[in-house]
Amino acid sequence: MGWYATSRNIQQALSQFIEEVREEANELRDEILINECLSYVQDPETGEIGAITGKHDDTVRARIIAGKLRQLYPASMKYAARAASDYGRAARPQKEKKSLASWS
């Protein structure tokens, strides 16, 4: 599984991310991601896209790439959801099991 993150591909994936946010198909909950989105701009002179000077854009780029991979490989998300569900079950406290001796 993979995807080459070229400047053209990133631009397309960014457009997809922006559309998802505008259409409210993707709820942003992470404070770090939201703050990075607010400082993610396109330089009018060079056309480069990224964080303004002194800010970070790692989380935004990771989210953009993750969104593209989710689009390209939707079947694999079924397994990720199942793994998350299994993790949730494992994290819950288990009921104490009764021994066979206590049943009589």
C-alpha positions in Angstrom: 0.0 0.0 0.0 1.4 3.4 -0.9 1.1 6.6 -2.8 3.7 8.9 -4.2 3.3 12.4 -2.6 4.4 14.7 -5.4 3.6 18.4 -5.4 0.8 17.8 -7.9 -0.7 14.9 -5.9 -0.5 16.8 -2.7 -2.4 19.7 -4.3 -5.1 17.3 -5.5 -5.3 15.7 -2.1 -5.4 19.1 -0.4 -8.3 20.1 -2.6 -10.1 16.9 -1.5 -9.4 17.6 2.2 -10.7 21.2 1.8 -13.9 19.9 0.1 -14.5 17.4 2.9 -14.1 20.1 5.5 -16.4 22.5 3.7 -19.1 19.8 3.1 -18.8 18.8 6.8 -18.0 15.3 5.6 -14.9 15.4 7.9 -15.1 16.8 11.4 -11.9 18.3 12.7 -11.6 17.5 16.4 -7.8 17.7 17.0 -6.7 21.1 18.4 -3.2 20.7 16.9 -4.6 19.9 13.4 -7.1 22.9 13.6 -4.3 25.3 14.6 -2.0 24.0 11.8 -4.9 24.4 9.3 -5.2 28.0 10.3 -1.6 28.7 9.3 -1.5 26.5 6.2 -1.3 28.9 3.2 -0.1 29.2 -0.4 2.7 31.6 -1.1 1.5 34.0 -3.7 4.9 34.4 -5.2 6.2 30.8 -5.4 2.8 29.0 -5.3 4.2 26.7 -2.6 1.8 25.4 0.0 2.7 25.0 3.6 2.8 26.6 7.0 3.6 30.3 7.4 7.1 31.0 8.7 7.5 29.8 12.3 4.5 27.4 12.2 4.3 23.7 11.6 2.3 21.7 9.0 3.2 18.1 9.8 -0.2 17.2 11.1 -2.0 18.8 8.1 0.2 17.0 5.6 -0.3 13.7 7.5 -4.1 14.2 7.5 -4.0 15.1 3.7 -2.1 11.9 2.9 -4.2 9.8 5.2 -7.3 11.1 3.5 -5.9 10.2 0.1 -5.0 6.7 1.2 -8.4 6.2 2.7 -9.9 7.1 -0.7 -7.5 4.8 -2.6 -7.8 1.8 -0.3 -11.3 1.9 1.2 -11.4 -1.9 1.8 -8.5 -1.7 4.1 -10.4 0.7 6.4 -12.8 -2.2 7.2 -9.9 -3.9 8.8 -8.7 -0.8 10.6 -12.3 -0.3 12.0 -12.4 -3.9 13.2 -9.0 -3.5 14.8 -10.1 -0.4 16.6 -13.3 -2.2 17.7 -11.2 -5.1 19.0 -9.0 -2.7 20.8 -12.0 -1.1 22.5 -13.3 -4.5 23.6 -9.9 -5.4 25.0 -9.6 -2.2 26.9 -12.9 -2.7 28.7 -12.9 -4.4 32.1 -13.9 -8.0 31.7 -16.6 -9.5 33.9 -15.3 -11.9 36.5 -15.9 -15.4 35.3 -17.4 -17.9 37.7 -15.6 -21.2 38.1 -17.5 -24.4 37.5 -17.3 -25.2 41.3 -19.3 -22.1 42.1 -22.2 -23.2 39.9 -23.3 -26.1 42.2 
